[in-house]
Amino acid sequence: MDDDAYPFYDSFDTISSEYWHRSNHTNENSWINTSWAYGNTIQHDSEFELVLERRETDGKEFTGAEIQSNDKFGYGRYEIEMKPSGETGVLSTFFLYTGEYYGDMWNEIDFEFIGNDPTHVRLSYYYNGSSYHEDVALGYDASETFVTYAIEWLPDSIRWYAGDTLLHEVIDPLVPVPDSPAKMFMSIWAGVESEFGAPTFETSTSAHYRGVSFEPFDVTQDPDAAPFKLTLYDADTDTVIAPITDGAVIEVENLDTTKLSILAAPTNAATRWETSSLTLDLSGAMAHEQIENYKPWGLFGDRYSDLWGRYFSEGDYALNLTAYSELQGEGDVLGLADFDFTLVAADPAEEPAPSPLRIVLFDTETNRPIATLTDGATVDPALFSDHDLSVLVTILDETLAATADSIAFNLDGPVAHEQIENAAPWALFGDRGSLIHGRDFAEGAYTLDLSLHPRNDGRGGTEHSESLTFTVERGGDTNGEGEAPENDLRVFLIDADNDTIISRLQDGDTVDADTIGTRNLSVLVRSGDPRTESVVFELDGAYAHEQVENVAPFALFGDRDPLFHGRDLPDGDYSLAIASHVRAGGNGALLASLDLDFTIA
């Protein structure tokens, strides 16, 4: 890397040819459907505009713009103030790049704003054909305002910023950090139709840029530092398990079924910059020799940074590493190191004890459970149609049920409430006989703390406590309600043991009975048409059943409000036909019909 890097700043009062080159050619890459035109870079006061036009040039459907720095720059902090286009199918970029055209291998670090979602940015980098990217939410629409974006590039890490906010970072990543000086680029272009979408703008769109700067980092390496750093990797998932230090004892989960590899990183002044090849000699419970000529330096090699691995056994290992100045273990020896380490199989993680409580969100107007509340659950308001809600607790553990005389509730969030209940039903807002009191739950994040006590009014110590968070949010996943389909029938799978909705049931679904914990199931249909007076069910397959329901809730096996009747449905394929009518008994005009197939496994 260039040691003579200099600070650089340009306010873009002009686009000086001393510093910048305006591209004026057709990009040969097949995925870029854009030619660059000199005249599409337009200078304004302390700002310039890159214009993308729906104008064919040299066989490309669009004509865009790109500028690049004349000089290359190295490790340091790069800043650009920019406002990208917000048009679908359009990419506005700021990036660092060098490649074969400039006599280097492909190195690149990117900010890419994709117009079909300007509230996100794609952060990526490339090293000699290997790539990494992350799509990050910004929390604002980037196409509406100028923001200063920054890249901090170091030998072992990259950080991307929006203003003072760290968007993302990679540290000692598997895909090596670029290590060749690079030019600064800014561009606007459209590709062939892909995940970016087809461009929809009529004539033209633009990205705008203001001041750009570079401040070099001092990355002088300590000549007395250790020559290598080692990391143990899960080669199946290319994820880090643990660093390897001399004498380390490393516990590995699922050791006998996980392929492992070891990644070496040269780290001192002698090895980091000059290493052209690395030999790795492993002995002990497994023996293997490897010569690596290119990054990443993996014990068993790699294919475009996808590590190859092998199964290791418990035991002691020794790894000898030697860095050379030339390929194939030739030339000067730049560094030597020996590491002794031990691998042991980690004890299987203990399954958390099941909760002695069942906690449900309860619709107090229909007198029915809506969803089981577990930590992290998300509930769609469409499930309760602006009805008042409560939280009901059932004590499942017989011993605890016999000794608990009170439950203290503490709800925090858009609705906050504290309540002590001295008798069942244990309800967040209390009850009067069988009437459960409720309140309107606004959208937002909630925290619920529960504690059970052996005496009334929360006295006598705590026998059990739980805390969970849940979110009321439109479009939430918990029960999969979403938007009503065009035929206005919504179908749900019901846990008839607990009288709760498991999930939305859709054509082609596979239901894993072991995962949901019951085979005592039913199907609930909700109609958005107020004229619906009856629903007809016809179930065929591994279990056959016909049912006509004249009163909501319309359930496949009927109900005794608020309890659903269910059946133990065997494994197999099912077909379900549903029809809603304007009169009872499946009579009168047909309002809507739906056929769906599903499997229970």
N, C-alpha and C positions, 0 to 999 in steps of 0.2 A: 504494500500500500504506500502511496506517495507521502513522504515525510515533509514535503514542502507546501502543504496545504495552506491557503491564505483566507482570511475572512472576506466575505463578499456581501454586498448589499446593493440592490437596484430598486429605486422607487418607481420605475417605469414612466418617468416623465417623457422618455423616448424609448424606442426599442432599438438600442444601439447595436450595430453590426459588429462592434468591438467585442461584445459579450454574447450576442444571441444570433442564431441562424433560424430564419423562417423557412419551414419545409415547403417544397414546391415540387412534389412528385406523386406518383401513384403507388400506394402501399401494395406490395405483392402478396401479403398474407391473405389467404382465402376467406378467413373469418372477418376481416375488416372490409366493409363494403363502402370504403371512403377513399377518395384521393385528397392530398393536401394541396392547397392553393395559397401562394404568397399573399394574395390580396384579401384573404379571409381573416387575416390578422389585422385588426383595426385599432389604431392608437387613439386614446382619449386623454384628458388631463389626468396624469398620475394613475392611469389605468389603461389596460388594453382588453379588447374583446376578441375572443375566438368564435368565429361564426361557422355553423354547419348549415349547408343549403341542400334542399332537395333538387340537386342539379347534377346530371350525369357527366362524369369526366373519365375518359379512358376506360370505359366499361364498368366503372363503379357508379352505383346509383346516387351517391351523395358526395358532396365536396365540402371538406372540413378544413381545419387549421391545426398547426402544430408549431411550437418553437422549442428550440433546444439550446442549451448553453454551449459555447465554443470550448470551454475548458471542462475538465473532469475534476471532481471533488471526492474526498474520502470521508473518513469517520468524523462525525460532528452532528450539529443540530441544524436542520433545514426548516425554514418557515416560509409559508406562502399565505397571503390573504386572498381568498377567492370566493366566488358565488357560482356554483355549477348550474347547468341547465336542469330543469325539472321535467323535461319531455320524455315520454316513454321511448325506450329503445336507444337512448342517447347516453354516451359516456363522456363525462368531463373529468380530466385527470390532472394530477401532479405526481411525477414519479422520477426516480433515479434509475438510469439504465446505461449498460454497456453490453456489447455483444460482438459477434463475429465480424460485423462490418467495421468495428473499431479495433479489431485485432485482439479481442478478448473473448473469453467464454461468457455465456449469458448470465449476467447478474442484474437484478432489478428489485426495487422496493417501491410500492405503489400506494397512493390514495386514488380510488376509483369511485366516482359518484355515478350511480346508475339511475337514470331519470325516472324509471317506472316506480321507484320508491326512494325519493330524496330525503326521507327521514332515516335512511341507513347509508353506510359507506362500506365499501369493500376494501379491506386492508390486506395486502398480499406481498409476497416476495418470491424471487426465483434464484436458484443457484444451479448453474450448469444443467438445466433441464428439469430439475426437481423443483416443486412449487408448494406453496402454503398460502392459504387465504382464510380470512375470517370476516363475516358480515356482522357489523356492529351497529346497534341502534344509537342514534344521535340524540333523540329526545326533542328534535326540532326539524323543521323543513329547511334543509341546506340551500335550496334554490331561492329562498326568500331573503337571505341576508348574507353580507360578507362576514366571514369568520376566518381567524388565523389558524391554520393547520400546521402541524410540525411533525417531523421525523427525527428521532434521535437514533443514530446508527453507531454502534460500537462493535468491537470484534466478536463478542459473544452474545449480543442482544440487539433487538430493535424495539423502539417504543413509538407509538403513534398518538398524537394529541390533537384535541380540538380546543383552542384556547388553553386554559390551564388544566383541562380535564384529560387524564390519561385514558385513551380509548381502548388500548390493547398493548400487550407486550409479549415478546418471545425471548426467553433466556436459555442459553445452551440448547437450542432446538435440534431436533433430529435432522430436518432439512438445514444444511449449513447456512450460516449468515453470510451474505455476499462479502467478498473480500477484495474486489477490484474497484479502483476509482471509477466514478460514473458521472455521466452528464445529467443535468437537470432538464426535465421535459414538462411541457404543459400542452394539452391537446383536447380536441373535441371531435368525436367520431361516432359512427353508427356501424354496427356489424350486421352480419346475416341474422335473420330472425332466430332467436334463441331464448335463453332465460331472461334476457333483457327486454324481450318483447319487440314487436314491429314498430318502427317510428311512426308517429301519428301527426306530427306537426305538418302544417300546410306548406310553408315556403322555407322558413329558416328558424333557427334557434341559436342561443349563444351561451357561452360561459365567460365570466368576467374575472380578471386578475388584477391585484394591486402589488404592493411591495413584496420582494422575495429576498431572503437572506440565508447565509451559511456561516456558521461559527465552528471552526475545527475543534476537535477534542484531542487532548494529549493522551495517546494510547501507548506510550513508551512501556515496554514490558520489563519486568524485574528479571535480570539475568540469573538471579539466585532462586527464583520461584521454581516450584516443582515442574518438571518437564511435561507431565501429562495429568489429565483429570479423567477418571473412569466413571461410567454410569451403567448400571444394570437395567436392561430394557425387557419389557414384555414384547416379544417379536410378533405375537399374534395381533396386538393392537397398536404397536409402535408407541407405547407409553412408558414413562419412567417408573421403575420400581424403587430404586434407591441408588445413591452414590456409592461407589466402591472406594474405600480407603484401605491402606495397608493394615491387616489384622482385623478387618471388619467381619462381624457375624451378621448375616442378613437373613431375615425371615421372609419366605416367599409363600403367598397363598396359592393353593392348587399347584404346588411345585411339580407334581408328577404328570400334570395335564397341560402345562403352559410352556410353550417354546420361548426360550430366553436368548438374548444376545448381550454383548458388552460393547459399548461405544467408547472409543478413546478420543480425547481432544488434546492436541498439543497446546501448551499454555505458557511457556516462557519465551524469552527473547530469541533463544536459539532454535526452538522447535516450531513456534507458531507460524512464522513467515516463510521458513525455508524448507519445511518438510515436503518431500515429493513422494515418499512411500513410507509405509509403516509395517513392521512385522510384529505379529502377535503370536506368542507361543504359550499355549495353555497346557498345564499338566495337573495331575491329581485325579479326582474322581472321574474326570473326562480329560482326554488329551486332544489337542487340535492345534495346527499351525496355519497361519494365514498371512499373505502379503497383500496389503491394500495400497493401491496407487492413487486413489482419489477419495475425497471426503464423500460421505461420512466414513470414518475409519471404524468399520464394524468387524467383530470377531469372525463372523461367518459371511461377510459381504452383504450386499444389498442390491436392489434394483430400483433406481430412482428414489432413493431414501426410504424404500420399504425394506426394512431389515429382514434378513434371513435368520432363522433361529433353530435351536435344537433343544431337546429335552435334557435337562440337567437332573442329577440325583443329589441327595443330601451328601455333604462331605466337604473336605478341604481342597482348595484349589490354589495354584500359583500361576500368575500371568506375568510373562516377561515381554516388555515392549522396547523396540528400537526404532528410532526415527532416522531416515536417510535423506541425503540431499538429492538423490536421483531415483528414478523409478526402479521397481523390481528389487528393492533392497540393495541398491548399488550406491556408490559415492561415499561421501563423508558421513560418519555417524554424528548426528546432531543431538541425540539425547537417549538415555537409557533409564529404565525404571523397572522395578519388580514389585508386584503386589501379591500378598497372601491374603486369602479371604475364605470364609466358610458360608455355605448355603445350608439352611435348615428349613424344613417344612413348617409353616405357621399353623398353629392350632386352628381348626375350623371356627369361624366366628359363631358365637352363640346367637341363636334366634331370639329376638326380643320377646319377652313374655307377652301373651295376648292381653289386651286391656280387659279388666273386669267390668267395663261399662260399655253400653251401646248408646251413642249420642246421635240424635237425629234432629234435623231441621224440620219443623212441624208447621203446616199450614192451618192456622186456627179458624179459617173460614170454611174450608172443606173438611176439616177434622181428619187430615191425612198426613202421614210422613212424606216429605219431599225428597230428602237425601240423607244418607248417613254421613256424618261429619267426621272426617279423619284429618290428621295434621296435614296442612297444605291443600285441602280440598278447594275446588272452585265451583260455585253454584251459579247457574244462569237465572236471572230474574224472570225469564220467560216461564220458568217452572211454576211460579206462584202468582203470576198475573196481578201484581201489586196488592196481593192479599197480606194481611197481618200474619206475622210468624212468631214462633217461639222455639226454644230448644228443649227437648225432652231427654231425660236420662233414664236408662233402665240398668239396674244393677244385675249383672249376669252371674257373678260369683255368689253362691248360696251363703257362704260364711259371712261375707261382707254384707250381703243383703240382710242377714239376721241381726247384725250388730250396728248398722248405720242408722242413726235416728235423725240425721239432718245432712243436707248438702248445701254448701255455699257456692253460689255462682258469682263470677266477676267477669262481665263482658266489657271489652274496650274496643273502640273503633268508631265509625260514624254513628252508631248507636251504642251508648255506654249505660250499663246497668249493673247493680249489685242486688242480690236476692239470697235469702236463706230460706230453704224449704224444709219443713219438719215432717212431711209425710208425702208418700207417693199420691198422685203422679208428680215426679220431680221435674218441675217446669220453671224455666228461666224467669218468667213474669208472673208466676203463680197460677192458680186456678180457682174455680168455684164449682165444686162437684166435678162433673165431667166436662165442664166448660173451661178450656185452656185459654188463658189470656194471652194476647199477642200484641205486637207492635210492627210498624212499618220498618223494614230493613233497607236502608239506603245502600247503593253500590259502594264498595270499598273493602278494605282489609280489616279483619277482626281478629282479636285474641280472646280466647275463652279459658278462664282458669276455674277448675272445679276442685273442691275438697270435701271429703266425707268425714263425718264426726260421729262419735258414739252417744252423744247427748244432744238434746234439742238446742236450737239457736247457735249452732256451730261451736258448741262447748265440748270439753273433754278430750282435747288433743285431736290429731289428724290420723285417721286410719288409712286413707288413700287420697292421693291428689294427682291431677292430670292437667296439662296445659296443651292447647292446640290453637293453630291459626287456620283461618279459612277466609275466602274471598267471595264476595257477591259481585259478579262481573258478567256483563252481557257477552254472550259468546263463550262462556265458560264450558269446561269439558266434563264436569262431574257427571252429568246425566245426559249430555249430548243432545239437548233439545234443539238448539240452533233455530233456524228459521223454518216455518211451516212449509212443506212441499206444496207444489202447485195444486195437488188434489185435496189439500187441507186436512189430511189425515196424518197424525203423528203417532208412531208406534214405539212402545217401550217394553223392555224386558223387565219383569218384576221378580224380586226375591220374595216368595210367598211365606217364607219363615219369618222375615222381619218386616214385611209389608212396605218395602222401599223399592224405588226405581234403581235398577242396576245401570242401565245405559239405554241409549237409543238403539232400536233394532232396525237394521237396514238390510236390503237385499244383498245376499252374498256373505253375510256375517258368519263367523265361526265363534261359538260360545264355548269357552273353556270352563267346564263345570268345576274343576279342581281349583281354578283361580278364583272364581266367585264364591266358592265355599258351599254351594248348595245345588241340588237338582230339583228342589221343590219350587217350580217356576210357574209364572203366568205371563200373559201379554196384555198390556193396557193400550187402549186406543183413545186418543183425544181428537175431537173434531173441532175445527175452527168455525164451522157453519152452525149458527144458532138454530137452524131449522131441524137439526138432527134429532130424531126421536128414537132411533134404534140403530144398532150395529150388528151385522151378521158375520160370524167367524166360521171358517172351514179350514181345519188343520188336517194335513195329510202327511204320511211319511212313517217314521219309526213309531209314532203314536198318532192316532187319528181322533178327532173330536170336532163336533159342531155345536155352536152356541149362538143364541140370539139374545142380545142385551137391550133392554128397553129403558134403562135408567143409568145415567153416569154415576160412577166410573164404569166405562165399557170394558169389561175384562173377559179374557178368553174362557176362564172357568168360573166366572161369576165372582160375587163377593158378598160379604156381610159387613157393610160399611162400619168401621174403616179397615176391615180385614179382608185381604185377598184370599180366595181359594186357589190352590195350586195343585200340580201333579208332578210326580217324580218322572221327568222326561228322560228316556234312555238315549244313549249315544246314537247318532244317525243323522240322516238328512230329512229336512222338513220343508213343506210348502204350505204357506198360509195365505188364504184369500180373505179379504176384508171388504165389506160394503156397508155404507151408511145410507139410511133412508129417512124420508120425511114423516113416516108414520111408524107406530109401534109394530113389533112382530116382523120386521123386515118388509113391511108393506109400503105402498106409496112410491113416489118417484125416487129413483136412485140419485143420491147427491154426489157420491164419490166412491171410488173403488181402488183397491191396491192389492197387488200380488207380490209376495216376496218369498225367497228361498233362503234358508239358513241351516246351519249344521251345529249340532251339539257334540262335543268331543271330550 
